[in-house]
Amino acid sequence: MLQRSAADWNHGDLVGFMGDYAKDSLTSYMAGGHVQYGWQALYDRYQANYFAAGKSRDSLSFDELRVRVLTPDFAYATARFKLTRPPRDSVVASGPFTLVLQRQGDRWRILHDHTSADPR
């Protein structure tokens, strides 16, 4: 799931990237001491901050992935994200995150995303 998610991001496919988030009003994203609710609000945030015209195309990757299955339909994952910018692949943002996941049909969906930024 996260490999596909990073590939979608790196190809500029925000809709594909957001396909891993549960598409409802309770989906939550926490970062920088703030929480935001709703798939659409999260989509709009990513669109404005990363996918708007004129924005640099940063490359997304994940590492240190650990998943703990809690029930057949719920799990949580921890990992690290990294955004790099060409031409030197300099790191522009990185940090740990935790995802709460639910199996919905044949896919896992993100119910909650808590992302932290490494100190600069």
Phi, psi and omega in degrees: 000311182290328176296316178295320180300313178296320179297317178300313179303310185293339175267005179076021183261084181295322179299316177296315178302315182285349178296344179273351177267141176299128186270076178209176185281349181263350176303133186234150179225127181237129177198148176058030179080008180236150175241141179233138182245143173104133179302314183296319178297321178292318176303312181298322178297311179297320180300313183290320187272335187230337188242003180292155178304135179089350178285147176294143178270097178275146181265131182258136172218159180234147172210177181057037182288131173225133180236136175236116178279126182265319175216175178301338183244001180226143178205166168228154181228144171238147180193185175236142174252158175214129172252125179240151182239130175290164011270346184263006183054042178287141180284123179257340176198147177199164176160173180275156174212159175233135177241137168260125188241146175229135174285124177235105186069234182261011182232153170269137179238148179275121175269325183213137180232118177244107185247135177240147178261139173294149175300145180271000000 
